[in-house]
Amino acid sequence: MSWYALQHKPAQGDRALGHLQNQGICAFYPKVSVEKVHSGKRCTRSEPLFPGYIFVHLEPTDPMWAKLRSTRGVLKVVGFGGRPVPISDDVISHIQHSLTAVEAQGGIRPGEAVQLQEGPFEGMNAIFESYDGEARAVVLIQFMQKQQSVKVPLTAIGR
């Protein structure tokens, strides 16, 4: 068995994945969590790692090949010279492992200890409190024997 890439129709990746899985085809549609600012509010969204592509695990002689092109949401099988091109199992395993590592790391969470790496408070330890728009964050620092809330650029925060 090998992995192969399918191109899906625009904005129909989830639909194609669902229909492939309903047919009993092993499919992989890698997604990552991305933080975006929408209407002035920060939100986390799941987006495809490879927009437009889904990976399927099939035998070259599997009769399911005939059904792939007529599956809802699927545009075509990616290939060269009219033949599908196999993708190494190592490549897909690496992608799956990398996605697991990225999800485990995640973004900065409230209450997490950080260090300020630039600006007037450079080198000070702080506690991340919240995001403030797209490019700034609110952190708590110990200053003048009191915990102070300070807004800093996201680029100034390190773990």
N, C-alpha and C positions, 0 to 999 in steps of 0.2 A: 504494500500500500504506500502511496505517496500523497503529498499535499499538492494541490493545484490552486491557482488563483482564478476567481470569477470576478468580472466587473458587474456591478449592479447598476440599476437605473438611478438617475439623480433622486436623492432624498428617499430611497426605498431600501436602504441597507437592512433595517430591522425587519421589514416585510419579507425581503428575500431570505434572511436568516430563518425566520419563523417557518416559511414554506419549505425550505431545505430540511429543517429539523423534522417537520411533519412527515416528510417522505423517508425519514430514517437515515438521512445523509449526515455524517459527522462534519459539522461546519464550525469555523472559528472566525469571529468578527471582533478583532481586538479594539477595545475602547479605553480611553483614559479620562480621568476627571480633570476638568479644566475650570479654573476660576475666571469668571467674566463679570463685567459691570454692565448691568442691564437696567435702564431707567434710573441710574444713579445708585443702584443697590448691587452689592457684590453677591453673586450666586455661583454655585458649583454645578457644572453641566458635564454630562458624559458625552464625549465626542470620539468618532472613529480615529484610530491611530493611522490608518491608511484609507483616507476618504475615497469611496468608490469601489473598494475591493473587499471580498470575502474569500476565505480559504476553505477548501473542502478536502477531505481525506478519503480517497477512493482508489480502488484497483484499476489499472488501465483497461481491464476487460469487464468491469462492472457494468451491468445493463442500465444502471442509473444515469449513465452519461447521456443517454437519449432524452431523459427527462429534464436535464439541467437547463437547456436553452428555452424550454417552455415553462419553467418555474416562474411564478409571479415575482417580479422585482429583479430578476437576473437579466442582464443585458447580453453578456457573452462570456465564453471561456477564454482566458488569456492564453495565447499560444503563439507559435512561430511556424510559418509554413503550413497552416491548417491543422497543426497538432498541438495539444496542450503541453505546456512545459512544466515538468515536475519541480517542486521546491523541496530542498533538503529538509529532512526531519530536524536536523540540528538548528536550522534557521528558525523554524516554527517554535521549537523548544526554547530557544534563546529569547524570542519575543514573549512567550508565555511567562518565562522566568523573570524577564525585565518588568513586565506589567505587574507581577506580584510584588516585586521590590518597590516599584513606584507607588503602588497603592498602600503598602505598609508605611512608607515614609510620609506621604500626605503633605499637607500644608502646615503652616504654623497655627497652633491651636491656642485659644485663650488659656492663660495660666502657665504656658510654656516658658522656660527660662531662655533668654536670648542675650546676646552681647551687642552693644552698639559699636559699629566699626568706623564711623566717620562723624564729623560734626563736632559741636562743642562738648558732647558727652562721650566722645570716643573712648573706648576701653572700659566703659562702665557696664556692669551687669544689669539686666532689666527683666521684667516679666511682661510678656506680650498680653495686651488686654483686648484689642479689637482692630479691625481694619477701619480706616477713615478715608473712604473714597478709593480711587484706583491706585494712587501712588504713595499714600501715606498710611501710617499705623499709629495707634495709641499704645504706649508702653508705660509701665510703672517703674520709676527709678527711686532709689533711696538717696535723698538729697537733703542736706541740712536737717538730719535726724528725723525726717518725715518722708513718707512715700508720696511722690509727686507723679501726676499724670502728665505725660509729655507726648506731643505729636512729632513724629520723625518720618523721613522718607523710607519707603520699604527697602531701598538699596542700602540703608545704613544698618539694617538688622542682619545679624549672623547668628548661627546656632552655636 
